[in-house]
Amino acid sequence: MSRLNPEKLYVEFTDVTATEPIIPRRYTLTHSDITADLFLTIGSDFAYYKLNPMRDEVMGEWMEDDANGNAFYVYLYVDGQFVPEIKAIREAIFRKELPLALEAIRYGDNDFFNAHPNLNYIPIIVYFLSTDPMFYKIENWGTFSDYIINVS
């Protein structure tokens, strides 16, 4: 079941079109804790100017991958100056909210996926970034075909 409310998603394209290019194409997903709105910026670079001190954004990009041809890489910033207990909470929140974030990226860039339907089946590789080896992880989170939502 989808968790994304499309009415709460706001998409901005910077220097890319709705369908091109594949590489470089980067996504920065931020949100408002007050309104629960999601803000997706799609461009040739990450929208660093939209990051906040909490560093709770989801960043992703299409990259060439030797094993699969292409892959979608997601970067989640688990730590910083946080103690291990806070890192564990942040990791748990990222894990809980990542399906929503992937739905938002897939839905928000729907024209792109319609123009390149094969990209629905490219692996999503997630990096949980941390200087602490206990929290630094690289995981496969399926493909965008797992995160397609149907809106009536």
Sequence and secondary structure as in RCSB ss.txt:
>XXXX:A:sequence
MSRLNPEKLYVEFTDVTATEPIIPRRYTLTHSDITADLFLTIGSDFAYYKLNPMRDEVMGEWMEDDANGNAFYVY
LYVDGQFVPEIKAIREAIFRKELPLALEAIRYGDNDFFNAHPNLNYIPIIVYFLSTDPMFYKIENWGTFSDYIIN
VS
>XXXX:A:secstr
     GGGEEEEESSS SS  SSS EEEEEE TTT  EEEEEESS  GGG  TT   EEEEEEEETTTEEEEEEE
EE  SS  HHHHHHHHHHHHHHHHHHHHHHHHHTHHHHHHSGGGGGSEEEEEEE SSTTT EEEEEEEGGGG   
  
